[in-house]
Amino acid sequence: MHINLPNKQYYRIGEVAKAFSVNTSLIRFWEGEFKIIKPKRNKKGNRLFKPQDIENFKLIYHLVKEKGMTLEGAKKKLKEKPEKTQDNHAIISRLEGIKAELINFKNQL
Protein backbone atom coordinates (compact mmCIF):
# COMPACT_ATOMS: atom_id res chain seq x y z
CA MET A 1 0.00 0.00 0.00
CA HIS A 2 1.38 3.36 -1.03
CA ILE A 3 0.62 6.17 1.42
CA ASN A 4 0.64 9.78 0.24
CA LEU A 5 1.75 11.90 3.16
CA PRO A 6 3.92 15.01 2.97
CA ASN A 7 7.38 14.84 4.50
CA LYS A 8 6.84 16.16 8.02
CA GLN A 9 8.24 15.56 11.46
CA TYR A 10 4.82 14.88 13.01
CA TYR A 11 1.40 13.89 11.62
CA ARG A 12 -1.99 14.49 13.22
CA ILE A 13 -4.36 11.57 13.70
CA GLY A 14 -6.73 12.88 11.03
CA GLU A 15 -3.94 12.96 8.46
CA VAL A 16 -2.95 9.40 9.29
CA ALA A 17 -6.53 8.14 9.16
CA LYS A 18 -7.14 9.84 5.82
CA ALA A 19 -3.90 8.43 4.35
CA PHE A 20 -4.94 4.87 5.30
CA SER A 21 -8.62 5.44 4.44
CA VAL A 22 -9.76 4.38 7.91
CA ASN A 23 -11.54 6.06 10.82
CA THR A 24 -9.59 7.85 13.52
CA SER A 25 -11.10 5.43 16.02
CA LEU A 26 -9.23 2.55 14.33
CA ILE A 27 -5.96 4.48 14.62
CA ARG A 28 -6.61 5.04 18.34
CA PHE A 29 -7.56 1.37 18.75
CA TRP A 30 -4.38 0.13 17.05
CA GLU A 31 -2.35 2.51 19.19
CA GLY A 32 -3.73 0.81 22.28
CA GLU A 33 -3.32 -2.72 20.91
CA PHE A 34 0.19 -2.49 19.46
CA LYS A 35 3.03 -1.36 21.68
CA ILE A 36 5.21 -0.34 18.73
CA ILE A 37 2.92 2.69 18.16
CA LYS A 38 3.93 5.45 20.56
CA PRO A 39 2.66 8.87 19.51
CA LYS A 40 3.83 12.04 21.17
CA ARG A 41 1.12 14.21 22.70
CA ASN A 42 0.97 17.98 22.70
CA LYS A 43 -0.23 20.13 25.60
CA LYS A 44 -3.86 19.63 24.56
CA GLY A 45 -3.40 15.85 24.51
CA ASN A 46 -3.60 15.52 20.72
CA ARG A 47 -1.65 12.64 19.23
CA LEU A 48 1.30 13.47 17.01
CA PHE A 49 2.69 10.54 15.05
CA LYS A 50 6.31 10.34 13.89
CA PRO A 51 7.34 8.90 10.51
CA GLN A 52 8.43 5.71 12.32
CA ASP A 53 4.87 5.37 13.66
CA ILE A 54 3.58 5.69 10.09
CA GLU A 55 5.89 2.86 9.01
CA ASN A 56 4.57 0.74 11.88
CA PHE A 57 0.99 1.56 10.84
CA LYS A 58 1.84 0.44 7.30
CA LEU A 59 3.11 -2.85 8.68
CA ILE A 60 0.05 -3.36 10.89
CA TYR A 61 -2.29 -2.38 8.04
CA HIS A 62 -0.57 -4.87 5.76
CA LEU A 63 -0.85 -7.72 8.27
CA VAL A 64 -4.42 -7.03 9.39
CA LYS A 65 -6.20 -5.54 6.38
CA GLU A 66 -4.30 -6.92 3.39
CA LYS A 67 -3.24 -10.35 4.67
CA GLY A 68 -6.37 -10.81 6.81
CA MET A 69 -4.59 -11.69 10.04
CA THR A 70 -6.30 -11.33 13.39
CA LEU A 71 -4.97 -8.77 15.85
CA GLU A 72 -3.54 -11.56 17.98
CA GLY A 73 -1.89 -13.09 14.92
CA ALA A 74 -0.40 -9.75 13.93
CA LYS A 75 0.91 -9.18 17.47
CA LYS A 76 2.46 -12.63 17.49
CA LYS A 77 4.05 -12.07 14.07
CA LEU A 78 5.53 -8.76 15.21
CA LYS A 79 6.92 -10.33 18.39
CA GLU A 80 8.46 -13.36 16.67
CA LYS A 81 10.72 -11.65 14.15
CA PRO A 82 9.93 -7.96 13.93
CA GLU A 83 13.00 -7.08 11.86
CA LYS A 84 12.24 -9.77 9.26
CA THR A 85 8.59 -8.72 9.03
CA GLN A 86 9.60 -5.06 8.65
CA ASP A 87 12.21 -5.94 6.02
CA ASN A 88 9.68 -7.96 4.01
CA HIS A 89 7.16 -5.14 4.23
CA ALA A 90 9.77 -2.60 3.12
CA ILE A 91 10.60 -4.73 0.08
CA ILE A 92 6.92 -5.10 -0.80
CA SER A 93 6.39 -1.34 -0.44
CA ARG A 94 9.34 -0.58 -2.73
CA LEU A 95 8.08 -3.04 -5.33
CA GLU A 96 4.60 -1.50 -5.22
CA GLY A 97 6.15 1.93 -5.76
CA ILE A 98 8.12 0.64 -8.75
CA LYS A 99 4.98 -0.98 -10.15
CA ALA A 100 3.07 2.30 -9.83
CA GLU A 101 5.86 4.16 -11.66
CA LEU A 102 5.91 1.57 -14.47
CA ILE A 103 2.14 1.78 -14.87
CA ASN A 104 2.43 5.56 -15.01
CA PHE A 105 5.11 5.29 -17.74
CA LYS A 106 2.94 2.84 -19.66
CA ASN A 107 -0.05 5.19 -19.51
CA GLN A 108 2.07 8.08 -20.76
CA LEU A 109 3.09 6.12 -23.87
N, C-alpha and C positions, 0 to 999 in steps of 0.2 A: 504494500500500500504506500503510495506516494503522498506525503503530507505537504501542503503548501502553507508554510508559515514564514513570515519575514525573519531575518536574522536579528534576534534580540537577546538580551541577557535574561529577561524574565517574560513569561507569558501569563495572561490572566486566564481564569478557568473558562470563560466564555470563548476565548480564542481557541483554546485546546479542544473544547467540545465541538466547536464549529469545524475545526480542521479534521476531526475524526468522524464527523456527522453523527454525533451521539448527544444525549442530554447531559447537562452539567451534573445531574444527580448520579449518572453512571461514573463520571470522573471522580466525584466525591466518594462513591462506593468503592471503586478500585483503589483509591488512595488508602482507605481504611483496611482493605483486604490484603494488599500487597505492600510489604515493608520496604521495597526498593523505591517506592514513590514517597518522596519527602519534600513537599513544597515549603517554601519560605512563606511567612505571613507578614503582612504589613501591620501598621498600627491599628487599622480598622479590623484586622482579622481576615482580610482577603487573601486567598491563596495565590502565590506567585510561583509558577513552575519554571525550572531551569531547563536548558536544552537537554541535559542528561535525563531529566524526568520525561521529556517528550520521547526520547529514545526508548525509555522503559515502557511508556504507554504504547509505542509502536509494537514492541515485543509482546506485551500483554494482549493488545488488540489482535495481533497475528495468531497467538495461541488460542484465544477464546473465541473470537469472531470468525476468523478465516479457517482455522483448523478444527473448530468445534469442540475444543477441550472444555471440561468443566473447570470451575475456579480452583477446586482442589487439585485437579490434574495439572493445571498451569502452575500452581504454587509448587507442586512436587517437582515439575520439570525445571523450574527456576532454581530450586534448591539443589537438585542433583548435580547439574553441570551448567551453572549460569554462564560461564565464559563461552562454552561451546554453543549454547542456545543463542547467545547474543551474536557470536561470530556467524552462525548460520543465517540469522535474521539480517545481519548487515550485508551478507553476500546476496541474499534474495532481494533486498531493497535496492542494491546497486544494479542487479540484473533487471529489475523492473524499471529503473530509471533509464537504462540503456535501451530497453524495449520501447519505452515511450518516445525516446529520441529517434529511434529507427522508424517507428510508425509516423512520426512527424515528418521525417525526411521523405518517406514514401508518399505521404499525402501532398507534399510540396512538388513532387515530380509530376 
